[in-house]
Amino acid sequence: MAKSWKMDALNAIFSPSSIAIIGASDKPRKLGNLTLRALTASGFEGQIFLVHPYLKTISNQEVYARVQDIPEPIDLALVAVQSPNVPRVLEDCAEKDIHGAVVYSAGFKELGELGQRLETQIAHIANEAKIGVIGPNCLGIGNIHLKLNATFFPYPAPIPAGRVSMISQSGGVAGLLHYAAVDVQLGLAKFASIGNRVNLDFADFLEYFKDDAHTDIVCLFIEGTEDARRLITIAKQVSLLKPILAYKVGKTPAAQRATKSHTGSLAGRGELYSSAFRQAGIQEVAGISELVDTAKALSILKYLPKGNRVALVTHTLGPTIIAAEILEELDIELPPPDVQTVKGIQKAMALPVAIPIDNPIDLLALGWARPNIFAEALRLAALGDQYDAFLTVFAPNFQEDIGGGTPTKELLEVTKTTKKPIIAVLNSPISHPPPEKQVLEAGGIPVFASPARGAKALANIIQFTRSQQPK
């Protein structure tokens, strides 16, 4: 199949060498000025050109009256003008042979019939000229690897470069996703707030990310789409190669009404989307934290589970019961260990009385005081084929001279003896993670601050991998 012109447009959008800000401004509160500041602050190393019909300079930089006056080729246009002026600007972009545009402006189909006619007009211009348009009514796009922030707000905190790309229909939710990613230090590759989707919809981004070398995992925030059939068709292909996670809103009457007025989208029936997601291999999640948690775990794990049987290993049973209940409610099996595993764990504990061993495998205070016993219990459970994945729950006390300490080295040793995924919960404030977290994650063990978040991430991964197995 021949490559669509939209793929070339998306390449110009996400990997531009030159950018024109059309509607650049010298007034700090204007969108064109905010866009320039965000782009400059991100450290983008390509060429930046400014366009305004009357200004001559902005911050000592030359300003061009029209984009056609720029003497260099332009890959991406950032359009910060009022909605009635957008058609003329896109015609100028067509004349300049620009194939990517971000239209921040609101005032289109989300406002009703008049806005819809204006949006139809810009869609016609863009399609005729083969200009891929992000928006209108959007926040913009970014490429962390390229130090590109083509939005109108600077990042409030550094975002690490990584292998996860995010597409959000909402600009506000794109911001929330950034904040959540920063909280868990999730590395991002590319992101886009796509707004009204004048000619680039979710399916186009999935098709682009399928071959994107920097993207291993795709996260979607969806209000609604008018081309659900194509989304599902493309997702079936992509999900065989890269995990797709989706958070779909607009399932209640009030949310559906808000969706229509927000980005002009028809939310559709939630149960139909959920069914279609399952058919396409898209893993649906229930919130932003769950979305970034699952993506984070997928980006760290070296192996994925081959089934849905999980063993939990702990020294603190109360928090682990929380995880166990969540897993079972999500149809994850927690079978008890076999007799040989039980005897091996009891021998390692070497207590005067052989305590019962079940699942969760509770090692009592001994598992907290002696890291080698904690790790040995995990190693024994990982032998054979009884379990497909493991969740450990440990309560570090942040005091080096009390207790045996978090079994960091010991857990990493277990990863060398099994090809089954291990997720660790280290009960702690998310804002004050224990130092072992970084070491464990570097070794392929995702770490969560609470049993609920760890359990939900693991359940989502198991459900995703099961969806990819032959029916």
Steps between C-alpha positions, in 0.01 A plus 500: 500500500633841402588729786240769561599865461390536860801299615732749330301782661532344846873462448520872420292574811696287746848541352522848348826673413328837464191652662297810423286657773216669313340757725814559703458783750704731718226506766578252781143378543430439133496144370767575240737624770431208734571261212834666428601488866407133538684403182810696599500368857489139380840540335384428144810520280333550161419829329217713637335766285240754611206624295280805567350742245610819680784435744858530379682335791420302815774471762751622241399225256384584150128463430358420156170644379393171337632148522576515125757771572721264701801416280546146641281187468261448793405159638247598767268797545372589847181696442403743777239719329126545554280235343363713208858557383601134500382422142714780356800388703466142377480626143827682563649179640389314189670760280817466710484117464475441876363155581449517877298745707387535861188716528452609861194718429159409640171606346421211267257208509497497879295824475231370265394549138699814417815351647435176316487682165830671577657169597375338180665781308840452661472123456447550126802733473722269703401183316544660157851619596586181693557694823466286811323711763520446876186658642340746477409570863806325640805541722756382244769233475841406628797277433706456817792341313516804272456752785187619322215660694258633239232598751423829671627413847849409621537166680459562875757227571753316284351205311743212447540367147370148462302254291136593571295723268172659605205631298232699681187651354503757779772759556424511872532124530826515304625721782374254762676217320824698506469562873421133569796392285730732693370361832605146408794601277345342194714564195309649205581495131230708331166649596216684331184679610287454190182696575238492224706274268436684175690243292725308741314259726604228746545240226753720319712535813489126566608434143787746541612360837499145362825576317636770732837386634463700823152368590455162670170570682204720402258665745169651387253732671179480298181701522357375170579444135291510185718229342498226760510226235836616363636550852423137583635372167835676546516415872470128422820527297691721740410316822673187369824701498459759775268523801215752468338631818182708490302707751156571354266760652152614401316197638243685712233745380669809648842394369353439154349848492829654613693306237281639223560858614869444572645366176182456298526121537225242508597294804310187396388220728770404747427128486539500121841665529605252769396205285680643196813566707508135608466383139786729395737401780477843665529480879240731655584661835288691749699817564807711435707350782416151377598602148846630595558221754432229245712674238782540751495132593493394135794727422713342775413129493730275302242223474121492477277241670384201297195436717293649782629314807669730752686437825528774760797501738504721808583551864206740556172323433253789538619705201544180300136405554411824323703391200360147512141619501558736206664225299224247563230757422671543163491123433864435585559159658685470833549126547675374816857378457553129448623272774864509387505882502336513842756260648786696346377829647441344842852358493646840409312667785630236745242583767439266798147443369422466131255783427232461229604641160230620264467766230574777594821343629539672838851474643412692817761723660769256392454610141560860605802426718678261263505600131645164397187318624271744316688442178521123552123477535463689173761282328327181611161625381654586163624144443291283273193623318250558780508882476521746212584819689589627847413795718714566807386732778762641736494779758836681508553706815761741353739416789812311399584375846161339574381177346656316212429770247321480169607181316623692197800292399318181586200583281725590210674165536164325463441680168808318368339162570156554347341645186183592686414862585542630853333819621601641838298711740708704745243663728605865509398856416503546122684828555768333713590164341760279668842505334463136400228593249741629238725195532214253469352674197837514329510122547160440342270504804235777495440650843174643635433696816171327581362146462190622315695673225741211461217245483301697242804546278579128515138405428492728196820348365367146547172591329689659211727201445202264514324706233797442268492121532343297216129449557 
